[in-house]
Structures are given as C-alpha cells and as structure tokens.
Amino acid sequence: MTVQKTALTLSFALAMGALACGAVHAKDKMRRADAAEKTLPADIDPGSRYRLPLPTIADMRNDEERKIFEDETKGSQAPLRLTSPLLAKPLGEAHEYLKFHSQFNAREVEIAVLLDPTATTIIQYGRELFGPDHKVSSKTFAQALKLFGKRGVVDLTDLMALYVATATELDAYDTHLDADQKPLLPPLSKTPLCPQ
C-alpha cells in the first residue's frame, strides 16, 4: 500500500469515526463480546441473543404469515423481523433491491453504507444526512443528483436509511455477539473522536 493510500485510508477512518459516533456509541454493546461476562442480561434470550426470541413457524397466525415465513427462511434461521411477517416481507424485498438490484454496484453499496474510503460525494451526503442537523445541503444534494440521477439519489438515501433501521433494531433488542465471536470494532472507549 502506498503512503498516499495509507494516508487516505487513515483520513477516511478518522472522518468516519466522527461521522459514526452516534451509531458506534449506540451499538457498542453489540460490537463487544465481554469475555469476562459469562451470563447475558436477564432480558436477553440466550437463543437469539436479543431481547426477543427468534420467531418460529408456530408463531405465525395464519397461512399467509406461514407462507412468508417459509419463503423468507428456506430452512435457515429466521431473522427477528419475521416476528412481524407482513412487515418483514416488504422490508426484505427493499433490502434485496437496494443491495443487489439498484443502480449501485457492490463497491458503491459499500461506500453508501460508509465502508469504503472513496466517493467523497456519498460520504459527504451521509455526513450531512446523519449529522447533527440531519439535512443534506443543496450543494451536496446537487452533486449526488448529478452523479447518480433521481433514482440513484432515492436509492442512496434509502440504502443508508435501511442500515439506520437495522441499527435501530439492534439497539432496541440489545443485540449481543455470541461468546465465540470476535468484535470487528474496538470498544467505544478507544475511539477518540467519539465523545462519551
């Protein structure tokens, strides 16, 4: 990796640290597997590691809900959203579209969810959208519109919003890592740009 690329990566990491302060702070519990902690909080289901147990086919109230459950799980573990299958289906379809069928390629999706250090317009758009004012400036919006067009701006906004919705769910359900999972981020206290 060149010095310039390293510097860009470091700059991006610092900028994203500042941008993601609120999200990182809110999800700190989820990202840290406290090795010393042998038990989960009393309100955490040990099977799901959420405040709610994962839904089962037996939880579905009618044939329509059972069909959605079967279609969405296809033998795999049910996501918590399937507790409300009539909500889970359109959200799942939106997730599928935004991640895999919008005008953005896999790299651009990563940028839109703030994982890649390039594309300053997308990063600036996210900083403004999720910053203290929660408002995208006319200048940044115009840049995004010029780059991505109307549909692209809608897709970009909803892709970012999708991940905020997921983060909100993780916070509400007090999600914990499995005991053997390694956290992907450092503990919040080691993130200097995030005030406590």
N, C-alpha and C positions, 0 to 999 in steps of 0.2 A: 504494500500500500504506500503510495507516495505521501510526502509530507503534506502536500496540499489537500489530498483526500482525507488524511488523518485529521487535519485542522478542520475541514468541512464537517467531518463526522462528529468531532468534538463540539464544534459550534452548534451543530444540529442537536446533539444530545443536551447541551445546556439550554438551548432555546425550548426544546420540547419539555425539558424538566420544568421550566417556568410555566409553559402552557398547560401542562398536565397536572399541575399542583393539586387542584381540586379533585380530579379523578384519582390521582395517585393516593392522596390522603384518604379519600373515601373507600378505596379498595385495599388499603394497607393490610387489613386483617386477612383478606383473601390471598394476597400475594406472599404472605409469610407463613410458613409452617413452623410453628413454635415447637422445636424439638423437645424442649423441657416439658411442654404441656402434654400430658398423657390422656386427658379427657377433654371432650368438647363441652362448650357451654350447655346448660340444661335444655335450652330451647332449640338445639341443633339436632336434627335427625341423623343418626350415625350412618344410615344407608345412603342418604343423598348428600350429606354434609351441608345442607341448607336448613332453614327454619321450617320447611315443609318437606314431607316425604315425596319421593318421585311418584307420579301418577301410575296407576296400573289400569289394565283393561277393565277391571272390576269397578273402577271409579267412574267409568263412562256411564252416562244416564240414559242413553238411547242408542239406536242403531246408527244414526248419523255420527254421533260422537265416537262410537266404537270403530266405525269405518275410518274416520280421520285419524284416530289413534293408531290403527293398524297400518294405514298408509304412511303415516309420519315416522313410525318406529321401524317397520320392516325387520322385526326381530332384534333390533338394537335397543339399548336403554332409552327410555322416554325422557325427553327434556322436560324440565319443570313447567314450561309454558303449556304443555299438554294437559295440565290440570284444568285449563280452560280451552278445550279443543277448538271451539268456534272462533276464538281469538288466535290460537296458535297456527291454524291453517293459513289465514291471510298473511300473518307476520312471517311465517316460514316461506311463503311464496315471495314476499317482498325481499326477504333475506337472500333467497336463491337468485332473484332477478338482480338485486343490487351488487352482489358479489360476483356473479358469473355471467350475466347477460346484459348488463348496462354497457354503455359505450366505452367503459374503462377496462383496460387490460389488468392482469393480476398485479403488476408493478404499480399501476396507478391506484388500484384499490388499496394497496398497502400505504401509499402516500396519503390517500384520503382518510385513512384511519390512523394517520400520523406515525407510520412505521419506517418511512424511507426519507433520507435526508435531502432529496432533490425536490423539484417543483415548488418553488417559493410561493407561487400564487395559491396553491392548495394549502400550504402550511399557513400562509397569512390569512386565508379565508377561515381556517379552523381556529386560529388565534383570536380573530375578531368574533367569530360566532360563539366561541366558548369562553371568551374573555369576560372581564367584569361587566361590560355593557351589553353583552350578548347581541351585538348588532354588527353586521358586515357593512363596512363603509361603501359609499358609492364607487370609489376608485377601485377597491378590491373586487367588488361585485362586477364592475365593468371588465376588469381583467379576466375574471373567471368566465364571464359570458363570451368574451372574445375568444378565449382558448377552447371552451367546451360547448358553446351554444346553449340554447334554452334548456333542452333536455338534459344536457350534461350538468348544468348548474343544479337542476332539480335532483338529478341522481346523486351528485356530490353532497348536497345538503342532506338528503335522506340517508345516504350511506353513513355519514357522520352521525346523524340522529339515531340511526339503528344501533350504533355502538354505545351511544349515550343511554339508550333504552336498556341495552344489555347490562351496562354498568349499574344502572339504577336497580335493576332486578338483583344483581349480585349483591349490592349494598343492602337492599331490603331483606333479602333472605340470609344475610350474614354468612355468605359462602366461605367455606374453608377448604384449603388444599388437603388432599389425602396425606397421611403421615409420611408416606414414602416419596411424595412429590417434592422436587426441588423448586423453590421460588425463582421466578425468572427475573425479578427486580429486587434491588436491595431494599432493606427496611426503610420506611419513610424517614426515620431519624438521620439516615445517611444521605439524604437528598437535600443538599444545602440550599437549593433555590426554592424549596417548599417550606414556607413558614408554618410552624405548628399552631 
